[in-house]
Amino acid sequence: MRVYTTLLDYFGAQGWWPGESREEIIIGAVLTQNTNWANVEKAIDNLRAHRLLSLKKIATIDEPTLARLIRPAGYFNIKARRLKATAEFFVRNKNLKNPPRNHRFMLNLRDELLQVYGIGKETADSILLYALMYPVFVVDAYTRRFCFRHRLIESTRVDYEDIRLLFEDNLPRDVELFNEFHALLVRLGKTFCRPKALCEECPLNRRVFFLSKPIA
């Protein structure tokens, strides 16, 4: 929590996830795989311009047309298939419009999402946290790099689930906290905790959080 409050004080609230609706957030979570958000916005704008920013419509559109519209997001043929599979999953599961708010249902839903073509753990958890408002911590490359450099994990190859539970077991299980913390770690990774670290300038370097210096 000291890390969280320090980053929040320094960067301010990040206002994640960008999207005007739950469906737009789900679509964005699939499109953002292996690309930057600026490219995703272009693809979403294309879908919006053609009145296709809807899971129900995406589930019925043909893949070549969908691929053409989402081309700016990269890997457009693969992502068209993934996006259709995701859309079909949510269209079939009508109860997800107002999902039950309990942990067991969330875990079952997570398992089901991971069976959808092209949905890995990071994408599934992004959908659960940002679109469906379940308290699950999203782990990405920025989170992994932060944890390794500050010796919270012994290797960048530590299993995704171990890192996720590291946060979930040591923080209050709160959607807004998990949302903001993940966004702040992304901002940290883009600003200071880069592949070539800028440790001397990092706000975390101004206070003693860990027993040893971070691994640059």
Buried (B, 14 or more C-beta within 10 A) or exposed (E): EEBBEBBBEBBEEBEBBBBEEBBBBBBBBBBBBEBEBEBBBBBBEBBBEBEBBBBEBBBEBEEEEBBEBBBBBBBBBBBBBBBBBBBBBBBEEEEBEEBEEEEEEBEEBBEBBEEBEBBEBBBBBBBBBBBBEBBBBBBBEBBBBBBBBBEBBEEEEBEBEEBBEBBBEEBEEEBEBBBBBBBBBBBBBEBBBEEEBEBEEBBBBEEEEEEEEBEE
